[in-house]
Amino acid sequence: MLWDEETAARYDTPGEGMFAPDVVDPAVARLAALAAGGPALEFAIGTGRIGVPLHAAGVPVTGIELSGPMLQRLRAKADEAAIPVVVGDMATTTAPGEYTLVYLVFNTISNLLTQAEQVECFRNAARHLVPGGRFVIELWVPELQKLPPGQAAVVFGTEPGYLGLDTYDVLNQRVVSHHFTFDYDGTRGARLSRSPHRYIWPSELDLMGQLAGFTLESRHADWAGAEFTAGSRSHVSVYRRPLKP
């Protein structure tokens, strides 16, 4: 299982990386506004990186999560009464009630490895939303422009003690992200972790939304509302259910 005990144990980096306030705060503020005073459902809530501060901001949050170890980490921050969680996958599992907002952050929809599963994820979001409700997806843009003929890998991140690269299977629209962590002083060896994904172009994502009855309401390059351009490396896309059937 990808999201196992070892992964969950090193997932949280309080105050740093994807847990840094300048990453978390804009996402929470935007999601709280999009919830429009109603309850929110997070698909793949994980350890609560976004769900916990969104709950603290006054939005009732429910989650769906497949990984037991990740859920245990969440439970150290918020109990079932504060943030109820249904165990299961985001494409088929249902949570009780109706919501004004369903959201998926940090590229998580790409963990579903077939187009059919990704379409079902949209349909599952639609099942949970009230008329006029919104489905929000944060997703990276495949960097195939960096991939010359005959090359299968692209470096996507470098920093002290870390190297990240993606290997692409362009025929099947798959990518495996490889994360290398190491110490420069040689006190411990390098550690490698991998995660498989099915990448989705923004236009394909829009078609998935249409198949589930959604209309694209907005797309920005980040949570703060920067313009989405041909050079953007990621996007925050907001889909909306019709107000009337």
C-alpha positions in Angstrom: 0.0 0.0 0.0 1.4 3.4 -1.0 0.1 5.3 2.0 1.5 2.9 4.7 2.8 3.4 8.2 6.2 4.6 7.1 4.8 7.2 4.6 2.3 8.4 7.2 5.0 8.8 9.8 7.0 11.2 7.7 4.2 12.9 5.9 3.6 15.8 8.2 6.2 18.6 8.2 4.7 21.2 10.5 5.4 24.8 9.3 7.5 23.6 6.4 7.0 22.4 2.8 3.4 21.8 1.9 2.5 22.5 5.6 4.0 26.1 5.5 1.5 28.8 6.3 2.0 30.5 2.9 0.9 27.2 1.3 -1.9 26.2 3.6 -3.5 29.6 4.5 -4.5 30.7 0.9 -6.0 27.2 0.3 -8.0 27.4 3.5 -9.2 30.9 2.8 -10.3 30.1 -0.7 -12.1 26.9 0.3 -13.9 28.6 3.2 -15.2 31.2 0.7 -16.3 28.6 -1.8 -18.1 26.6 0.9 -20.4 29.6 1.2 -21.4 28.9 4.8 -22.1 25.2 4.2 -20.4 21.9 5.0 -17.4 20.6 3.1 -16.3 17.1 2.1 -12.6 16.4 1.5 -11.8 13.4 -0.7 -8.5 11.7 0.5 -8.3 13.9 3.6 -5.1 12.2 4.7 -3.6 13.6 7.9 -5.8 16.7 7.8 -3.3 19.2 6.3 -6.2 21.2 4.9 -9.2 19.7 6.7 -8.0 20.6 10.2 -7.4 24.3 9.6 -10.5 24.5 7.5 -12.5 23.1 10.4 -10.8 25.6 12.7 -11.9 28.4 10.3 -15.5 27.5 11.0 -16.3 25.2 8.1 -17.9 21.8 9.1 -15.6 19.2 7.5 -16.1 15.5 6.7 -13.5 13.3 5.1 -13.1 10.2 3.0 -9.8 8.4 3.4 -8.5 5.0 2.2 -5.3 4.8 4.3 -5.6 3.7 8.0 -2.2 5.0 8.9 -2.9 8.4 7.5 -6.3 8.5 9.3 -4.5 7.6 12.6 -2.4 10.7 12.2 -5.5 12.8 11.6 -7.1 11.4 14.8 -4.1 12.8 16.8 -5.3 16.3 15.7 -9.1 16.0 15.6 -11.5 13.3 16.8 -14.5 11.8 15.0 -16.9 14.3 16.6 -14.9 17.2 15.2 -14.1 15.8 11.7 -16.0 12.6 10.8 -14.2 10.4 8.3 -15.6 7.5 6.2 -13.0 4.9 5.3 -12.9 4.1 1.6 -11.8 5.3 -1.8 -12.7 8.7 -3.3 -14.2 7.3 -6.5 -17.0 5.1 -4.9 -17.3 5.7 -1.2 -20.2 7.9 0.0 -20.4 10.1 3.1 -23.7 10.9 4.9 -25.4 14.2 4.2 -25.1 16.8 1.5 -22.4 19.4 1.0 -21.9 22.8 -0.6 -18.3 22.0 -1.3 -16.3 18.8 -2.2 -12.6 19.3 -2.7 -9.4 17.4 -3.7 -6.0 19.0 -3.1 -2.4 18.4 -3.9 -2.8 16.4 -7.1 -4.7 13.6 -5.3 -7.1 12.8 -8.2 -4.0 11.5 -10.2 -3.6 8.7 -7.6 -6.6 7.1 -9.4 -4.8 5.3 -12.2 -7.4 4.9 -14.9 -9.6 7.5 -16.7 -12.7 5.6 -15.7 -11.9 5.9 -12.0 -11.2 9.6 -12.4 -14.5 10.1 -14.1 -16.2 8.2 -11.3 -14.5 10.5 -8.8 -16.3 13.5 -10.5 -19.6 11.6 -10.4 -19.0 10.8 -6.7 -18.5 14.4 -6.0 -21.7 15.3 -7.8 -23.6 12.8 -5.7 -22.6 14.6 -2.5 -23.3 18.2 -3.6 -26.4 20.3 -3.3 -27.6 22.1 -6.4 -25.1 24.9 -7.1 -22.5 23.2 -5.0 -18.8 23.2 -6.1 -16.1 20.6 -6.7 -12.6 22.0 -6.4 -9.5 20.2 -7.7 -5.8 21.2 -7.2 -3.7 19.5 -9.9 -0.3 19.8 -11.5 0.1 20.3 -15.3 2.1 17.5 -17.0 5.6 18.9 -17.9 5.8 17.1 -21.3 7.3 20.2 -22.9 10.5 19.4 -21.0 10.6 15.9 -22.3 12.6 15.7 -25.6 12.3 12.7 -27.9 13.9 9.6 -26.4 14.0 10.9 -22.8 11.6 9.5 -20.3 12.5 11.5 -17.1 12.1 15.1 -16.0 13.5 16.6 -12.8 10.7 18.5 -11.0 12.4 19.4 -7.7 15.8 20.0 -6.2 16.7 21.3 -2.7 19.3 20.4 -0.1 18.8 16.7 0.8 16.1 16.1 -1.9 15.8 15.3 -5.6 12.5 14.6 -7.3 12.0 13.3 -10.8 9.1 12.0 -12.9 9.3 9.1 -15.4 6.7 9.3 -18.1 4.8 6.7 -20.0 3.3 9.0 -22.6 1.5 6.1 -24.5 -0.6 5.3 -21.4 -0.6 8.7 -19.8 1.1 7.5 -16.7 3.9 9.0 -14.6 5.8 7.7 -11.6 7.2 10.3 -9.2 10.5 9.3 -7.6 11.5 11.1 -4.4 15.2 10.8 -3.3 16.1 12.1 0.2 19.6 12.0 1.6 22.1 13.7 3.9 25.0 15.6 2.4 27.3 14.6 5.3 26.8 10.9 4.6 25.4 10.1 8.0 22.7 8.0 6.4 22.1 6.6 3.0 19.7 7.8 0.4 16.1 6.8 0.6 13.8 6.4 -2.4 10.0 6.5 -2.4 7.8 6.3 -5.5 4.2 7.2 -6.3 2.4 6.2 -9.5 -0.1 8.6 -11.1 -2.3 9.1 -14.2 -1.8 12.6 -15.4 -4.7 14.7 -16.7 -4.6 17.7 -19.0 -6.9 20.6 -18.0 -9.1 20.1 -21.1 -9.6 16.4 -20.3 -10.4 17.3 -16.7 -13.1 19.7 -18.0 -14.6 16.9 -20.1 -14.7 14.6 -17.0 -16.6 17.4 -15.3 -19.1 17.7 -18.1 -19.7 13.9 -18.0 -20.7 14.3 -14.3 -22.9 17.3 -15.0 -20.5 20.0 -13.9 -19.6 23.3 -15.5 -16.2 24.9 -15.1 -16.6 28.0 -13.0 -13.0 29.2 -12.8 -9.4 28.1 -13.1 -6.4 29.9 -11.6 -2.7 29.1 -11.3 -2.8 29.0 -7.5 -5.1 29.4 -4.5 -4.5 33.1 -4.4 -6.1 33.6 -7.8 -3.1 34.1 -10.1 -3.9 33.9 -13.8 -3.6 30.5 -15.3 -1.4 30.6 -18.4 0.4 28.3 -20.8 3.4 28.4 -18.5 1.5 27.5 -15.3 2.8 24.4 -13.5 -0.4 23.7 -11.6 -4.0 24.9 -11.4 -7.0 25.2 -9.0 -10.1 24.4 -11.0 -13.6 25.0 -9.6 -16.6 23.1 -11.1 -20.2 23.8 -10.2 -23.4 21.7 -10.3 -26.4 23.4 -11.9 -28.7 25.3 -9.6 -31.6 23.4 -11.1 -31.8 19.8 -12.5 
